[in-house]
Amino acid sequence: MRTPVTIIGAGLGGLVLARVLHLHGIPVTVHEAEPSPTARSQGGMLDIHRHSGRLALEAAGLTDEFHGIVLPGRQAIRLLDRNGTVLFERGDDGTGGSPEVQRGELRRILLDALPAGTVHWGRKATGVRTLAGGRHEVAFADGTTAVTSLLVGADGAWSRVRALVSDAVPAYVGRSVVETCLYDADTRHPATAKAVGDGTLVALDPDRNGKWLVAHREKGGTLRAYITATGPRNRFAVTHPTSAAATTATTVAARTAATTTATAATTRLAAEYAGWVPELTALITAADTAPVLRPLYDLPAAHRWDRVPGVTLLGDAAHLSVPNGEGANLAMLDGAELGKALAAHPDDVETALAAYERALFPRGAEAAAVAGRNPTPQELIAFFTHDGRAAG
């Protein structure tokens, strides 16, 4: 294939695509807004599903590397109610279909599998436009541009590339997730560590009032929790000082204000979970980090577009939905399937993109159809019994 591929976004889906293209000798460049691979934490745990994420890693030729970062024992699952009663529990005997890994380590093995210089860091896309001859131009925040005949938007929920194919924009779904962390939990928070168990905890209110939380055991005794919060987007928001030019007095005042805001946000969130047992609410009140608000958005469940020459989307750019354990897995599968389609039609890009999108649209719609539901304990138990996973 002689047409170089330009990917916007070095998330898991974009990197899987880049790796599959590289394996097939297809030239590829990835532009990423982050200034470096280590510019920020990549988040917590991911369970990699055999029917999606693991297939993608096989296509990328990284199965051995993947097995090297799997955390033993983390497929254990516990389902509790708000009183701490165990409704379901299953240990990790090593035979489950969704091994757990740290997201940052998964991204690292994908980056390590690409030739140096494939990813261009600090390249934040600010706009896109179509040029003559089916080419597309991407403008970046640093004032530069890139022109390409084959553009892939792997740039997430707020994709700039999406505007080339669709008028759809993400809509807030009326609730958020608040992320917290407890460090050295086995020593400092033993009751909560025991409640979480060896892998993943899901705790919910059987009254189905929209209150539930998920916690994962990470490396080094860290517990990372995601607590559901309903209402306006800014209800639990926390602000932080960001100006490096601020005076010392201003910075101190800003930090004091941020601490006060964080305390207030924590208090509001804890009030939402009043009556839950302390070992669960400690994930809110005893957190070692300020609460991080993550408002939830989605695209229309049947989001699709007419074929636009030389451009397509993958992952959240294509089928953003409320977290349901499939997001990262689907993005990787999208990347692998797109890479294979381009390799199968090296002299006919449009045939490759059309074939890819025919499978992409129903795949995204199926995932969106089950996203964001408020399940009963019985439904969750059935889900776990069939080797499913929650939130990830």
N, C-alpha and C positions, 0 to 999 in steps of 0.2 A: 504494500500500500504506500503510495507516494504522498498522500495528503497528511500533513502533520496535524495532530490533535492538540487543541488548547483547552485545558481544564481550569475552571475557576473554582478554587476551594480545595485545600489539602486535608479535608476530613477523611474518615475511613472509606467512604464510597469513592471519592476522587482518587485516593491513593491506590485502592484496589484496581480501578480502571487503568491508572497509569502503569501499574505493575503488569497487568494482563497485556496491555499494548506493548510494553517493553519486551515481554516474552515472545511476542509475535513479530518483533522487529519493526513496529510502527512508531515513528517519531512522536514524542509527546512532551509538552511543557505544562507545568502546573503553576498557577499563580495563587498565592496565599496571602491574606491580609496580615496575619500575625508576623511580627518581625523576625521570629526564629522558632525552631522546633520546641524550645523550652520556655517560650514567652509566658505561658500560663499553664496552670494545671489542666489536664485533659478530662477531669471528672473521675468518677468512681469505677464501679465494677460493671462488667458486661457479661451476660450469659450468651454464648455463641451457639446458635441453634444448628442442628445437623441438617435441616432442610433449607437453610438460607446462608447464614454467615459461614458455616464450615464448608459449604459448597463453593462459596466465593474464595475462601482461602485455598482450597484445593486448586481452583482455576488459576490462582496466583502463584501456585507452586510453593506455598509456605506452610504446609501441614506440619512438618517437623518443628519449624520455628514456633508455630502456634502451640504445639504440645509442650514446648519448653517454657511457656509463660503461664500455663494453666495452674491455678491455685488449688491444690488438693483439698478436698473436704468442703469446698464452698458451694457445692450443689445441694447441701442440706437445706431444708426448708421448714419453717414453722409458721403456723397460722394461729393467731391469738385473737380473743375478743378484748374489749376495752378493760375487762376485769382481770386480764392476764391468764384466763383459762385457755389451755391448749386445745384447739379444735382439730388440728391436724399436724402431724410431724413426720418427716421422713429424713433419714440420714443420707449421707453420700457414700455409696459403696463403690464408686468409681465406674458404674455402668450407665449413668444417666446420659442423656443426649444433649445437655447444654452446659458444657464446662465454663467456669467463670475465670475471667482474666481482668486485669487492670486495663482500662481504656488507653492510658498513656503508653503502656508497654506494647499493646497491640499496634498503636500508631507507630511506635518506634520500629518494630520489625518490618512494617510496610515501607517506612522511609529508608531503612537500611538496605532494602531490596531494590532500590532504585539507583541508577547512576548518579553520581555527584552532579549537581547543577540542574537536575530535573525540576526541582521545586524552587521557584523564585519567591523568596520571603519578602514581607513588607510591601506587598502589591495588593492594596485594597481597591477592589473594583468600585467605581463610583457611577458608571453609566455604560450603556451599550447602544450601538446603533448598527443598522444594516447598510452595507455599501453595495455598490453595483457588482454584478457577477456572483451573487450569493455569498459574498464575504461579509464578515462582521468585525466591528471595531470595538474594543473594550478600552475604556478610559480608566486610569488609576489615579489614586489620590496624590501621588508624587508628580503628577503632570504628564506622565508618559502614556502611551497607548500601545495596544497590540492589535494587529489585524490578522484574521485567520479565516480559513475556508471551512473549518470544522470546530465548532465551539460547544463545549459541554458545561452546563451550569451545575456544579456540585457545591454550590455556595449557600446551602441551607435555607432556613425558613424565610429570610428576607433577601432571597436571591435577586441579584440585579439582572441576571441572564433571563429569568422567567419572563420579563417584560417583552422579550422578542417573540414569545410564542403564546402568551396568555395575559389576560387582564386581571386574573384572580389575585387577590391579596389575602394574607392570613387574617383570620378573625379571632378575637379573644373569646374563649369558651366559657368565661364566667368563673373560672377558678385557677388557682396557681399551685405550684409546689414550692415549699420552703425547704431549702437544703441546709443541714447542719452536720457537724462532725464532733465526735467525742474521741479524744486521743487516749491511748494507754488504758482502754476501758476495763480490761480484766483486773487491773490494780485499782484504778480510781473510781470506776463505776461498775462494780462486780454484779449487782442485781440487774442492771440493764444489759450487761454483757451476757449474763445467763439467759435473759429473756430473748435476746437476739439469736443465741445459739451459735452454731459453727458456720452458718452460711447466710441465708436470707430470712428475714422476719417480715411477715405481713400482719398488721394488726388493724382491725376494723370494728366499727360499731354495727352490731347485727340489725339495728333499726334502719340501716341503709340511709343515713342522713348525710352522706357525702363525706364523712370524716373517716380517714384511714391513713395509715403511714406504712412506709417500707423502710427497712434498714438492712444494710449489708455489712458483713464483717470483712474488712480489708486487711492488708498486711500490717504487721506491727501493732495489732490490737486496736486499730482504728475502726470505729463504727460510723458509717455515713448514712444519714437518714433523709428521707424525703417525705415531708408532711403536707397533706392536702389542706389547702386554705381556699374557702369560697369567698366571693365578693369582688369588689373593684380591684383593678390591677395594682394600685399603689397602697393597698391596705396594710401590707406588711413590709413595705419597701424600707431599705436602709441606705442612707447616703454616706459617702466617704470623701475626705479631702483628696483632691487630685492635683491641685496646682503646685508645681515644683517651685514656682516663683513666690509663693506666699511667704510672708514674714513668719518668724518663729511664733510670735504672739497669735497671729492669725491661724497658723497651723495648729497650735495647741487648742485654740478655741474651736476650730473646725473638728478636731479629733474628739474634743469633749462633747460637741454637739452630736457627732456621729455615734459616740458611745451611748449618749442619752437616747437617740433615736433607735439604736439597736435594742436597748433595754426595753423601750416602749413596744417595739415590734414583737419582741420575745414575749412580753407580758400579754399582748393581745392574742398572740398565737396560742399561748398556754391556756388562756381563758376559753378558747374554742374547744379545748380538750379537757376541760374541767370534769372531774369524776372518773377519768381514766387512772389506772394504777400508776404509782410513782415511777416504777421501773420503765414505763413507757413514756411518761411525760418528761422524764429526765433527758430524753433525746431532744427536747426543746429547751428546758430550763437549765440544764447542766452543760450545754454545748460549749465547746472550746472555740468556736468560731461564731462571728455574727451571722444571723440568719440571712441566707441568700435567696432572694425572691426570684422565682422563675415562672412568670406568667405563661399560661398554656394557650397556644393558638392552633388553629387547623385551617386547612384548605377544604373546599367542597369535596365531599367524599368521592364524587365521580369526576374529579378534576382531570381533564384531558385537553388536548389542543389539536388543531389541524397541523399536518406536516409542514414545517417551515424548513426550507433547504439549509443544510449546513449547521443546524443547531438542535440540541436536545437537552434534557434535564435528567437528574437522578437524585435519589434520596429525598430529603425534606424539601428541596427545591421543586420536586415533582409531586409529592404526595404527603405533605406535612399532616400529621394527625397527633392527637393526644397520646402521650407515651403509653405503650401497651406491651413493652418488651421486644418489639419487632423493629423499632426505628433504625438502629445501627445495623442490625442484621440485614434489613431490606436494602439499606443504602449500599452495603457491600455487595449484595446479590445483584443490585442494579448495575454497579460498576463492572462486575464480572460478566454479566450478560451482555452489556454494551460492548465490552472489549472483545468478547467472543464473536458478536455479530459483525463488528468491523473487520475482524480477522477472517471471517468466513466470506466476506464480500470485499476483498481488497481493492477492487477496481470499480465499485459501485456503492458509494457512501450512502446515497439515498435509500437504496434497497436495504442496507444494513440498519439505518436509523428507523425505517418503517417497520422492519421486523422486530427490532428492539421495543419500539413503542407499542406494538400490538400486544406484547406480553406484559409490558410495564403497566399499562392502564388497569387491567383487571387485577394485577398483583397489588397495586396501591389501593384500589377500591376495596379489595377483600380485607386488607389490614385496617383500613379506616372504618369499616363496618363494625369491627369489634372493639375499636379504640374508645376509651373514655366511659365505658359502661361502669355502673356502680353495682358490682356483683354481690350476690348473697354468699355467705360462708359455704353453702353447699355447692354453688357454682365454682368457687375458688378451689374447693377440695377436688372436684371433678377435673378442673384444669390441671392441678398439680399431679393428680393421679395419672394423667395422660402425658406426664413428663413436660408440662408447660412451665413457664416461669412468669413472675410478675415484674412489672416496671424495670426497665433496664435499657 
